[in-house]
Amino acid sequence: MPNHSVAARIDAVITWVDGDDPLHRAKRLHFQPQTPRNANAVNPHRWACNDELGYCLRSIANHAPWIGRIWIITDAQMPDLSRLPAELVSRIAIIDHRILFAGYESALPTFNSLAIETLLWRIPGLAEHFVYFNDDVFLTGPLAPGDLFHDGAPVLRGGWVDQRAIAADPASRDDPTRLNALTQINAAALAGFGAERLFRAAHVVHPLRRSVLAGLYDQHRGAFAANIGHRFRCVSQFLPQGLHNHACIAAGGAVLHTAEDHLHLRTGAVHDYPLPRVREYLARALQPQFKFLCVNDLPQVEAAIPDTRDWIERAIAA
């Protein structure tokens, strides 16, 4: 793919929380449902903080120094940025949930990434073109603007899948491993796509257009308000970036990227596969064709492979 870039600035947005903070933990436990419909919604690893943000930020500094502003979304918290280069810190802005949720204060506090992602486009001063990071996604190779936007259109990584079996199975709604699939099905449906053929995004950074999300908000006010209102993840919600992606595809405003340039070490991989295979997979992040690495549950991986952080450090290094 040619390395076309957009002329304007491209920002980065990262969601982050320190779930070990006593105030945050007390607040979360106060609101946490005792019998959630889907256990995925209250899995403690969702709020764990294990230095992933530091790896993520340093990977941006090393592999995408052209990124404009870096917006970190937090809940009345401040990450430790003291070990980061001063030039990188100068481009970082901390955005509290209260700014995103203005007008929806009744939904706060929230512990739901889907609700937060629904409102990312409301960041004051956010660029039209931005890329959304979960803090467990790291850049592992040089990234150019054209890897994210091609002539202004988002470059989407993933593939077409048939999710009819999941959509039709009532048991899926109680299966923690199915929550992400269900929210993608819901997102595709809002954009007019059936479960028989929807685009499932890979676990990478997500290139997004602010105006597209704002337009979808205007078009689907009720669905957005419902998404925002869940304090914890729920199978009735939609994946905001999934809605964005399907809307862009439907409008002919997206580029589907098929080359294998991303790695995803999912939760449970160290239990489901022999550790030498997991280590071999992790080591692939050092190969030049890979640009993205997602490690879903760093403590779990580190407990099985003690030098995991060394591999990540080598992968994100310039």
Residue pairs with C-beta under 8 A, 6 or more apart in sequence:
1 146
1 150
1 155
1 255
1 257
1 259
2 146
2 150
3 144
3 145
3 146
3 147
4 146
4 149
4 150
4 151
5 144
5 145
5 146
5 149
6 129
6 145
6 149
6 151
6 152
8 127
8 128
8 129
9 68
9 69
9 127
9 129
10 66
10 67
10 68
10 127
10 129
10 130
10 131
10 145
10 148
10 149
11 67
11 68
11 69
11 70
11 71
11 126
11 127
11 129
11 130
11 131
12 60
12 64
12 67
12 68
12 69
12 70
12 71
12 130
12 131
12 132
12 133
12 205
13 70
13 71
13 73
13 120
13 123
13 126
13 130
13 131
13 132
13 133
14 53
14 56
14 57
14 70
14 71
14 72
14 73
14 132
14 133
14 134
14 135
15 72
15 73
15 113
15 116
15 117
15 132
15 133
15 134
15 135
16 49
16 53
16 72
16 73
16 74
16 77
16 79
16 135
17 24
17 47
17 49
17 74
17 75
17 77
18 24
18 47
18 49
18 77
18 79
19 25
19 28
19 44
19 46
19 47
19 48
19 49
20 48
20 49
21 77
23 76
24 47
24 75
24 76
24 77
27 109
28 47
28 109
28 111
31 109
31 111
31 231
31 232
32 42
32 111
32 232
33 41
33 42
33 232
36 42
36 232
37 173
37 174
37 234
37 235
38 173
38 174
38 175
38 176
38 178
38 179
38 233
38 234
38 235
39 176
40 176
40 177
40 179
40 180
40 233
41 112
41 179
41 232
41 233
41 234
42 232
43 176
45 267
45 296
45 297
45 299
45 300
46 111
46 113
46 233
47 111
48 297
48 299
50 298
50 299
51 298
51 309
52 135
52 136
52 138
52 295
52 298
53 72
53 79
53 135
54 80
54 83
54 84
55 138
55 312
55 313
55 316
56 133
56 135
56 136
56 137
56 138
57 70
57 81
57 84
57 88
57 92
58 84
58 88
58 316
59 138
59 139
59 140
59 316
60 67
60 70
60 88
60 139
61 84
61 85
61 87
61 88
62 139
62 316
62 317
62 318
63 139
63 140
63 141
63 142
63 143
63 291
63 316
63 318
64 139
64 142
64 143
66 145
67 91
67 131
68 91
68 127
69 91
69 92
69 93
69 125
69 126
69 127
70 88
70 91
70 92
70 93
71 92
71 93
71 95
71 123
71 126
71 130
72 79
72 92
72 93
72 94
72 95
73 95
73 97
73 100
73 116
73 120
73 123
74 94
74 95
74 96
74 97
75 96
75 97
75 109
75 110
76 96
76 97
78 94
79 94
81 89
81 92
93 125
95 123
97 108
97 109
97 110
97 116
98 105
98 108
99 122
99 123
99 124
100 116
100 119
100 120
100 122
100 123
101 107
101 108
101 110
101 119
101 228
102 122
104 119
104 225
104 228
104 229
106 229
107 115
107 228
107 229
107 231
109 231
110 116
110 230
110 231
111 231
111 232
112 230
112 231
112 232
112 233
112 234
112 237
113 134
113 233
114 183
114 227
114 230
114 233
114 234
114 237
114 238
114 239
114 240
115 227
115 228
115 229
115 230
115 231
115 237
117 132
117 239
117 240
117 241
118 224
118 227
118 228
118 240
119 228
120 126
120 130
120 132
120 208
120 213
120 240
121 208
121 210
121 213
121 214
121 217
126 210
127 210
128 209
128 210
128 211
129 148
129 149
129 152
129 207
129 208
129 209
129 210
130 207
130 208
130 210
131 148
131 205
131 206
131 207
131 208
132 205
132 206
132 207
132 208
132 241
133 205
134 294
136 294
136 295
136 296
136 298
137 203
137 204
137 205
137 292
137 293
137 294
138 292
138 293
138 294
138 295
138 312
138 315
138 316
139 205
139 291
139 292
139 316
140 263
140 285
140 286
140 290
140 291
140 292
140 293
140 315
140 316
141 261
141 288
141 289
141 290
141 291
142 291
143 291
146 155
147 155
147 291
148 154
148 155
148 205
148 207
149 155
149 207
150 255
153 248
153 253
153 254
153 255
154 206
154 207
154 208
154 209
154 244
154 245
154 248
154 253
154 254
154 255
155 207
155 254
155 255
155 257
156 199
156 201
156 207
156 245
156 248
156 249
156 254
156 255
156 256
156 257
157 201
157 202
157 204
157 257
157 261
157 262
157 292
158 199
158 200
158 201
158 202
158 245
158 256
159 199
159 200
159 202
159 258
160 197
160 198
160 199
160 200
161 197
161 198
161 199
161 200
162 195
162 196
162 197
163 181
163 184
163 185
163 195
163 196
163 198
163 200
164 194
164 195
164 196
166 172
166 178
166 181
166 182
166 185
166 195
167 182
167 185
167 195
172 178
172 181
172 182
172 235
173 182
173 235
178 235
179 233
179 235
180 239
181 200
182 235
183 233
183 235
183 237
183 238
183 239
183 242
184 198
184 200
184 201
184 239
184 242
185 195
185 198
186 236
186 237
186 238
186 239
187 238
187 239
187 240
187 241
187 242
187 243
187 246
188 194
188 195
188 198
188 199
188 242
188 243
188 246
189 195
189 238
190 220
190 223
190 238
190 243
190 246
191 243
191 246
191 247
191 249
191 250
192 246
192 250
193 199
193 246
193 250
198 242
198 246
199 242
199 245
199 246
199 249
199 256
201 239
201 241
201 242
201 245
202 262
202 264
203 262
203 264
203 266
203 294
203 296
204 262
204 264
204 292
204 294
205 292
206 241
206 244
206 245
208 241
208 244
209 244
209 248
212 244
212 247
212 248
212 253
213 240
213 244
216 224
216 243
216 244
216 247
217 224
220 243
223 238
226 236
226 237
227 237
227 238
227 240
230 236
230 237
245 254
248 254
249 256
259 289
260 289
260 290
261 289
261 290
261 291
261 292
262 290
262 291
262 292
262 293
262 294
263 281
263 282
263 284
263 285
263 290
263 292
263 293
263 294
264 293
264 294
264 296
265 278
265 281
265 282
265 293
265 294
265 295
265 296
265 301
266 294
266 296
267 296
267 297
267 300
268 297
268 300
269 278
269 281
269 301
270 278
270 300
270 301
270 303
270 304
270 305
271 304
275 304
275 305
278 301
278 304
278 305
279 305
282 301
282 305
282 308
282 311
283 311
284 290
285 293
285 311
285 312
285 315
286 311
286 314
286 315
293 312
293 315
295 301
295 308
295 312
298 308
298 309
301 308
302 308
302 309
305 311
